[in-house]
Amino acid sequence: MSKATHIRIDGVNKTFVSGRRQVVALQDIHLHIPHGQFTCLLGPSGCGKSTLLNAVAGFSHPSSGRITVDGAPVTGPGPERGMVFQEYALFPWMTVERNIAFGLEIEGQDKERIAATVEQLLKMLGLIEFRSRYPKDLSGGMRQRVAIARVLALDSPVMLMDEPFGALDALTRRNLQDELLRIWSETNKTILFVTHSIEEAIYLADRIVVMTYRPGTVKRDILVDLPRPRDPAAPAFNDLKRELGHLVMEEQQRHHQAERRMAVVD
């Protein structure tokens, strides 16, 4: 029996207007994401991945269509949807401990409960010895651990992640991917994850949604049935990597063709 829908995206369109120019970023997006599913949005720059994620987060409203979470319409940001950005978005004047506790303090939670939650997350993400450090004293990987911990502190059932590991070196990226998978398996959160890395999408996701170059639509919606933990050297992994590479390359070529057409017009 399939799980109930957690995030429902029905007929979503998004058009940006600047003077006389209109850019259609999203066109007729339909996605139903069940509870506990790890879904990756994959595609080249300009395909609307982050635009769609921001619409689910409530930071940007669709021009038309409807987004709901557990049946409730998304009209703005909400505590049931936690967002992790690529840029870490930490408060530089706060220690690691205070950054993690910030959202709970804003909610007015009991100090003892805040302390217990922060302690648990420091241990979970290997941050105990860094609790009194400031973001400037941390590596990129450590900063992203703090950003993830801050979202986990609020215990949002949905985690929205916008290329959170894109700026990290390969080894740190793989370590944090494994850390994220461990947390996801323990918490059963619904994750919507934006990436332009084909290998990252296959390594992480239950489902990969390939988007077209502008206007962003769903090109392919693929369920990934490879067993976990996944081996990037396995034949089945590489078969899927080739298939997705072909799909993404088609959209990348469309992107370059569109740029050349614009250059001729200018």
Beta strands, then each sheet from edge to edge (+ up, - down):
strand 1: 5-18
strand 2: 21-34
strand 3: 38-42
strand 4: 64-69
strand 5: 72-73
strand 6: 81-84
strand 7: 158-162
strand 8: 190-195
strand 9: 207-211
strand 10: 218-223
sheet 1: 2+ 1- 4+ 5-
sheet 2: 6+ 7+ 8+ 3+ 9+ 10-
end
